[in-house]
Amino acid sequence: MTPIQSETFNLCLTEKDILAQAKTGTGKTLAFLLPTIQKILNNRRLKNENVSALIIAPTRDLAQQIHIEVQKILQSIPEIRAQIVFGGTAKKVYNDVKELKKTKPDIVIATPGRILDILENYSDVKSNQFKYVSTLVFDEADRLLDEGFLPACQKILTHLSNVKQKGQILMYSATISKDVKIIARNLLKPDFKFISTIDNSDTPTHLSITQTSLLVPDEDIYYAAYSLLKNYMEANKNHKIICFLPTARAAQVSALLFSNLFKNISVLEVHSRMVSSKRENSVQKFRNANEAIIFSSDVIARGLDFPNVGLVLQIGIPQNLDQYLHRIGRTGRAEAKGSAAIIVTDLEQNFLKKLHLSNLKIVEESVSFSPRDVALVKTALENVPLERKEQAYRAWLGFYKGFLKEFGVDLDTLVSRANNYALNVLGCVEVPKINWKLESKMGLKNVKELNRGEH
């Protein structure tokens, strides 16, 4: 039993609200799952076909991971049923609701938007199945209580009056800031228990990870990444690698590129542009593989636990420092050793300064690549569909436009750099076109170097 499990198990069996903090990879999921299931078993005589426990996760991928863990436990407890609900089409919502009515699950694992949709728009399901929810779990609570998800979580609570009055709310996270504590106090009962198994004298996970940075010209981004990945795989057998990109489209292009370069290793992708079934399939393949590389935007940056990840490579910058830390936290889990590297261009180097100012021990390194490496990458890029490159270009513009102030550049300069990215990084023959709708949406009117036209 891990520290977070031994500290919270018995408390979870009471009705006391809990805010719990523990390092990544230390068994937080089982810390709330096992006592939650035990409580359901203890109260079977009160069973009235209502949902007993609602577990909320910020992403569908984390929700799916929790659902897998629940199903493993319930293999030997067939009388308890669990269902997962997350975003998708209107038809999927209809099917989720239909399944809820049919199976009458004891446990529901959900993303905030989807469960709020059901609670607000399907009054019969709310009154018949969610009226007596006794346990509400927020996994990755720091993410759920930030500005993006907080309004939805607050609304969810207004629909679950039984939890507020007689039930229990459990919040688990690896990082809990002062702001999160303040918000949690407003949502939890006044006598809630705060538990942290992180010793102030412990080395934070990110400090135990070997971190390096590489500053390269735009056109060398993929050459540097190829050289770094190739050298790492030659030196480290049976290790998995996660590569993070700024956008889903960049992850998509990178996966296509490196699948052409690495024929003897499984190259996977997981990002928001994939349908749920394919995302889940990629996640499972990566989890079960001995050696693999997976390219992602951010859907696996938090919460998801993959064994034996030896390297996290970021090609381009994340949104912020917090995202950087969560990304590199996919390696070095449960006291294991890990490495992290980030490749940036001069446009992004202010982010490197932020990292150094944050007292992170990041070693600046250089990387060399041969003319043969360059030729291989160029050939592999030629086999990436033009449509995917054009989509990556437009996504690049959308992402980096949010950093104008931080980079200290104007729109004309940014578009010029984007055009260089298209021609000399992605290998486009000409700068992709931007139609008038996207031009207007991105606020790019009157920018001289924009290649306007239909696409």
Secondary structure, DSSP 4 states (H G I P E B T S, - for coil): --HHHHHHHHHHTSS--EEEE--TTS-HHHHHHHHHHHHHHHTGGG--S---EEEE-SSHHHHHHHHHHHHHHHTT-TTS-EEEE----HHHHHHHHHHHHHH--SEEEE-HHHHHHHHHH-HHHHHHHSTT--EEEEETHHHHTSTTTHHHHHHHHHH-HHHHHTSEEEEEES---HHHHHHHHHHS-TT-EEEE---TTSPPGGGGEEEEEEE--GGGHHHHHHHHHHHHHHH-SS-EEEEE-SSHHHHHHHHHHHHHH-SSSEEEEE-TTS-HHHHHHHHHHHHH-SSEEEEESSTTSSS---TTEEEEEEES--SSHHHHHHHHTTSSGGG--EEEEEEE-GGGHHHHHHHHHTT--EEEE-----HHHHHHHHHHHHTS-HHHHHHHHHHHHHHHGGGHHHHT--HHHHHHHHHHIIIIIS--SSPPPB-HHHHHHHT-TT-TT--BS--
